[in-house]
Amino acid sequence: MMNNTYLISDEFKDKRVLVTGGTKGAGEAIVRRFALAGASVATAARSPLPEGQKPALFVQTDLGSVEGIAQLADCIMKKWGGIDILVNCVGGSEAPNGGYAALTEEHWQSALNLNLMAAVRCNRHFLPGMIERKSGVILHISSIQHRLPLYDSTLAYATAKGALSPYNKGLANEVGPKGVRVNMISPGFIETSGAHGMIVGLAKSKGIDENAPRQAIMDMIGGIPMGRPAHPEEIAELAAFLASARAASIHGADYVIDGGTMPTT
């Protein structure tokens, strides 16, 4: 759980924050973290808003489509007139196992739309207002798979996240002089509620302790020297720091948060 030692209750007061894909996992934790620090937080997802979640603004739309992003932007602009902080968090993979041969044209296009183009399209809508105000923060939530791809099932996902890396750097170089900071966060294995449910299910089906399937997942991605997956709240804490005035000189960077999985290069 989040360590409230680091929470400044009004740090983001009067800030308008949009977190895409903010109804589950790291996205939901990021929404919660900004709201706790005084921000007005909007989010959007394809699925309905889960019970108990109460962002300031929610738009149910397909963020993997041009039309869905346009619908989101139209709603935000009509109600808020713009945003101050954009966290491009939406992402994921629904591709089957089986390596490159199992990936159809549709799998590739879906992965690129959700994991790369959703951020590109959101930025296209909201960057002009940030540049006009000479103030804004954009965060791209990527994955260590952009350097450590798992070819059997998530090759398209990893490729899309790989493309996000030069886009993040190039965009930072362009808009930094105009007052907008741009950074990227690359998590490793995060034990979200969904991941934990999968671990528990595997443990029950095999009649074993849940530590065994958790360790198997960690081994599959190359190990986690710290000995455990990240928690969603830890990703949210890094996002809050990078979006804050405390990180005013951090720009064009990629912050890996993976417990040590990524080897030193």
Secondary structure, 3 states (H helix, E strand, C coil): CCCHHHCCCCCCCCCEEEEECCCCHHHHHHHHHHHHCCCEEEEEECCCCCCCCCCCEEEECCCCCHHHHHHHHHHHHHHHCCCCEEEECCCCCCCCCCCHHHCCHHHHHHHHHHHHHHHHHHHHHHHHHHHHHCCEEEEEECCHHHCCCCCCCCHHHHHHHHHHHHHHHHHHHHHHHHCEEEEEEEECCECCHHHHHHHHHHHHHHCCCCHHHHHHHHHHCCCCCCCCCECHHHHHHHHHHHHCHHHCCCCCCEEEECCCCCCCC
